[in-house]
Amino acid sequence: MKFRKLNQAFAYAFGFFWKPCPLCNQEFGGHEWRDTSDRGIIYTSASGGKGICPDWAKSGVALEINRNFQAGLRQKLVWVDKKGEQK
């Protein structure tokens, strides 16, 4: 990633976040999230997640991590019918 100080100044000046990526610890800003859609988020719970830097988002690593996370959630679910019996 280039021009970190310039990007940081831009983020602060225009109200974007500036925080480290949880994967590589490289700081990045919210304004750098162009064209990443859901590839820029790693889900850490069923209702939330953490943003990752654009370099990791473009590589598609978040999609793989999220697939594994969702598979883990499905395995943890216990289906119970109306009588209270597990399926």
N, C-alpha and C positions, 0 to 999 in steps of 0.2 A: 504494500500500500504506500502510495506516495503522498508527500506534502502533509504530514500528520499535523503539524502546528497550524497550518492554514486551514485544514479541515476542522480542527478543534475550534479555532476562532470563529469560523463560519457557523458551526453548530451552536456555540454559545450565543452568538450575535442574533441568530434567528430562532432561538428557542427549541432546538433539537437536543435530544439526549447525547451524551458523550460518555461511554462506559467501555470496560474491557470485554472482549469476547470470552465466553466461558470455555472455549476450546483451545484457543491459542494465546489468550491474554493480550492480544493486540487491541488497542483502543480504537473505537470507531464511533461514528455519529449517525443519528437517525436519517440525516439527509443523504447518506450513502446507500440507503436501502432501495434504490431504484431497481425495478424489474426482478425482484427476488420472490415476490408473492409469499407463499407459505414455506418456501425453502429457507427463509431467514429465521425461522423459529424452531427451537427444540422444545418439545412439550415435556414438562416435568411433572405435570399432574393432569387430571382429566379436564381441568378448566384453565390451565395457564402454562406458560413456558418462559424460556429465556431467548433473547435475540442473539444471533451470532453474526460475526462480521461478514461483509459481502464476499470476501474471498472464499470462505467456507460455504456460504450459501450458494454461490455459483457452482461449486464442485458437486453439489447435490448430497452432501453428507448428512444434512438434516433430514432429508426424505428417508434415508436408510435408518437413521436413529429413530425417527418417529414411527416407522413401520415396526421396528422391534419393540418400541414402547407400547404401541397399540396392541401388538400380539401379546405382550406381557399382561396388559390390562384384561384382555379377553380371557387369558388363562386364569386370572385371579377371580373372575366373576363366578359366583355360585348361583345357579338358577334354582329358584324355589317355586314350586307350584302353589296353587291356592290353598292346598291342604297343609302347606308348610313342609313338604317333603322335598329334598334336594333331587335335582335331575342330573 
